Amino acid sequence: MKGGHPDLAVSVKPGKDSVAIRFEQKQQVDEMTSRFRFKVGVRVETASGRVEQLLEVKDSPQTFEIPVKGKVKWVAVDPGAHLLHSGKFEQSEEAWTLALAGDKDGATRVRAARALTENATPGAVTALAKALGEDKLWFVRGEAAAALAKIKGEAARDALVAATGQGDPRVRRAVAGALGAFRGDDKAAAALASMLGASEKFPGVLQEAAVALGRTRTAGAYDRLVEQLARESWNDLARRGALVGLGELADDRALPTVLADTSPDRAEGVRAAATMALAKLGRDKDSDRDAVRERLESLVQSGLLRAQMTAVRSWPSAARTARSACSTARPPATSTAA
């Protein structure tokens, strides 16, 4: 009944006829946060079959020896992700590769995809590319895309480019976001430009692809994003993505357009996206900082909530303006009960 959660360091050490699983709680223990006692499921996959146990962790560190028959292939701790915790789970790259390809639990496969970014080996890229193309669950495929973005390199990029035609729009959106990590890469930019074509009908994909294209900062991205500004879409997501993409692109030519889209006659979401882009452009170009600062400070006092919030988050002087406005505002009337 206190605060915090277990921050775990879990490691696996396979033996001849057993596997040792060590739990260590890394959270700072104080008056608010305790050392936790909890139960956690563990599944050991071996060449001879599957062993499942429910372990009770009481101390830190604490090691459990689980008897097994056959070579240990991989271990799944907390399959299904039922335990509220943070931390790191260490086992070999071979074990994580096998888990990504063969574990029955989507949460374990997501953890495997994240873990494979640690060493960024060619084998890890191959395993992630296969998961991106073949896994049955969209969110595992999306996690594989995010992992490939962290690893980078030509093989990772090519795997992402090959996945731009995925049938599930949620996966396409994840792939688009991942391609944005390849700054200066013409092949990644070309794939993103293609994702902005007329055949794409899902606004969320258009939004993410436009933002990612701006992040590549490649030649030709400006013209493609300007074209996207005129595209009709649900909730203006295509236009909003193009505006944020122009901010990420850091192209001076975008400033007049972005400034215009912060005006009160624009839709609320468009103003917020333009405000975000404006702050980014102002940070990257010293000569325009004063004009950007003045516009952002005026937005703080405009009464347009989403634009206000975006300005405050994006620019220090806008945040100071907001604090000043709050400190000088008259406090609400209060009454005292008799």
N, C-alpha and C positions, 0 to 999 in steps of 0.2 A: 504493500500500500504506500510505496514511496515513488521516487522518480527514477528515470533512466531505463536502461535495457541492457541485456548482456552484449558486450562487445567481445566476440569470440575469436581466438586463434585456434584453429583445429588442424591437426596434422595426422597423417596416416602412415604407418610403418608395417608393411606386410611381412609376415614371417613364414616359416615352413608349414605349420598347421594352425596358424592363427593370424589375426591382424590386430595391431595395437592402434587405438584411436585416442588421441590426447586432446583434451579440452583445457584451454586456459582463458580465464576471463580478464580482459585488458581494461575494462572501464575503471575510472577512478572511483574508489570507494570513499564516501564521505557521509555526512549526516543525511543527505538527500538520496544518495544512490548506494544500494547494498551490494554485497556479493549475492548472486542469485542462485536459487535452487530450482531446477526445472527438469522436465522429462523431454527427451528428444528421440525421434525415431532414426534408426540407422539401417541401411540396406547394403549388404556386401554382395557384389556380383563376382562369382568365381567361375572357373572353367567347369566345375562340377555342379553348379547350380547357384541358388540364391539363399542368403541367410539374412533374416530380419530380426532386429531386437529393438526394444524400447529401453533406453538408458536413462538413469536418473543422475544428473550432475549435481553434486553437493559442494564440492571443493574446487579450488583452483591452485595449481593445475591438478587434473585428474585424468588418469589413463585407464581405459577399458581394454581388456583382452578378449577378443571374440573368436571362438574356435571355428575353423573353416576347413573344408576339404577341397583340394585343388588350388591352382594358382589364382590369386586375387586379380581380377581384371580392373575393377574400379569400386569405389565406395560412394554411396549417396548418403549424406547427412541431412536430416530434416527434409526428406522427400515430400513434395507437396507444399513446402514453405509454410508450415504451421506455426513455427516459433518466431516471435518478434525478436530480432537480433540484428546486429551488424558484425562486421569482421571479415576474416579471411580463412579460407579452407585450402590447405595445401596437399596436393598429391601430384604424382608424376604427370608429365605432358602426355605420355602414352595412356594413362588412366583417364585423363580428361578427354582425350580424343575418342576413346572407346565409349565414354559416357555420353558425349555429344552425339555420337552415331547410334547408340543402342539403348540408352536408358528410357524406360517407359514413362518417366515423369518429366513434364515440360519444364518445371522449375529447376530441376537438376541439369537439364540440357542448357538452360539459360546460364546457370552458374558455370557450366563447362565452357560455353562460348566466351564468357568474360575472363575466365582463368587462362584461356589459350592466348590472350593478348600479352601475358607476362613475358614470355620469351620470344614471341614473334618469329618463330622458325618457319621455314617453307612447309613443313608438315602441318603446322597450325593453320597456315593460310589455306592449304588444301582441304583440311577438315572443315574449316569455316565456310569455304566456298561450296562444299558439298551440302552442308546444312542449309545454307542460303537458298540453294536450288531445290532441295529435296525434303526438308523437314515438313511434317504434316501440320504443325502449328504456326500460325502467322507470326506470333510474338517471338518464337524461337528464331525464325528466319530474320525478323527485324533485329534481334540481338546479334545475330551473326553479321549482319550488315554493319552495325555499330562497331563490332569488334574489328572488322576489316578496316574500317576508317581509322581506328587507333593504330593498327599495325602499319598501314600505308604500304608503299611499294607498288611496282607495276602489276604483280600478280594479284594483289588485293584489289587494285583499281579495276583490272580486267574482269575479276569476278563480279564486282559491283555493276560494271557496265553491262555484263551479260544478263544481269538480273533486273534491268530497267523495264522489262516487259512482263514482270510477274503479274499473275492474274489478280491477286488481292491488292487493292489500293493502299491498304495499311502497310504492306511490305514495300510497295513502290515508294511510298512516302519516306519510309526508313532508308531505302536505298538512295533516294535523292539527297536526304540529309547527310548521309555518309559520303557521297561524292563531293560534297562541299568542303570536305577536309583536304582535298587535293589541290592546294593553291598553285596556280600557274600551270596546271595540267590541261592541255588542250583536249585530250581524249575525254577526260572527265567533264569538261565544259561542253563538249559536243554532245555527250550523252544527256546532260541536263537540258541543253537547248532542245534536243529531240523530245524530251519529256514534256516540254511546254507546247508541243504541237497540238493541232486541232483535234487529234484523236483522243487526247486525254480529257475525260469528262469529270474527274473527281477534283473539286476545288482544293481540298487539302493537299493533294499531290502537286497541283499547280503552285500553291503557296510555298511549299517546302522546296520545290525545284527552283523557283525564282530566287529565294533566299540563298540557296546553295550555289547557284550560278554566280551571284554577286560575290560570294566568298572565294570563288576561284580566281577572281581578279584577272581574267584573261581578256585578250583582244576580242572584240565582237560581243562581249557580254552586255555592254551598255545598250547597244541597239536592240538586242533581244529583249532586255528588260523594259525598255521604253515601249516596245510593241505590246508587251504584256499589260501595260498600264490601262490600255483601252479594252481589255478583255472583260466581258460580263461573266460574273460568277456569283454563286450563292454567298451572301454576306460579304461581298467584295474581297473574297480571299485571294483571288488572283492578283488584283491590284495591290492589296496590302503586302503580299509576298514580293511583288515587284518593287515597291517602295523600300521595304527593308533590304532587299537585295541591292538596290542602288546605294543605300547607306553602307553596306558591306563592301561594295565595289570601290568606294572612295574615289569616285570620278567627279571632278569639279563641275562638269556639265549638268549634273543631277540637281545641284542646289536650288535653282529657280523652281523646278518642278516640285521638289520636296517642300520648299517653303510654301508654295501655293496650296498644297494639300493639307497644310496645318490650319487653314482658315475655317471659321465656324460654319460655313455653308457645306462643308464636306461631311460625309457620314462619320459617325463616331469612331468606328474601327479604322477607317482610312486616316483620320486625324492622328490616332494613336500610332499607327504604323509610320506615318510621315514624321511624327515627333521623334520616334526612335531613330529613324534614318537621319534626321537633321542633327541630332546629338552626335551620331557617329561621324558624319561629314565634318562637323565643327571641330571635333577632336583631332581629326586627321589633317586639317588644313588651317594653319595658324592665321592666315590672312582673313579668314571668314569667321573667326572665333567671336568677335564682338557682335556681328549681326546675328549669329546663331544664339549667342547668350541672351541678347535682348529679346529675341523671339521666344525662346524657351521660358524666360522669366515672365513674359506677357501671358504665355499659355498657363502658367501656374495660377495666375489671377483671373483666368478666363471663365471659370465656372464649368468647364468641360472636363468631367471627372477623369475619363481615361487618358486624355491628353495631359491633364495635370499630373496624374500618377506616373505616366511615362517620362515626363520632363523631370520630375523629382528624382526618379531612379537613374536617369541618364546623365545628369549634369550637376556638379556640385553647387554652382551658384543658384540654380533653380531650387535646389533643396534648401539653401539658406533663405531664399525668398519665401518659400513655403513656411519655414520655421518662424520667420519674422512676422508673416501675416497671422500665423496662429497665436503668437505671443502678444500681439497688439489687439487682437480681436476681443470684444467685450464678452465676458463670461456669461453663460446663461443664468437667468434668474433662478434662485433656489428658495425653498421654504423650509421652515423648521416645524416639526410636529409639536403640537402643544403637549 
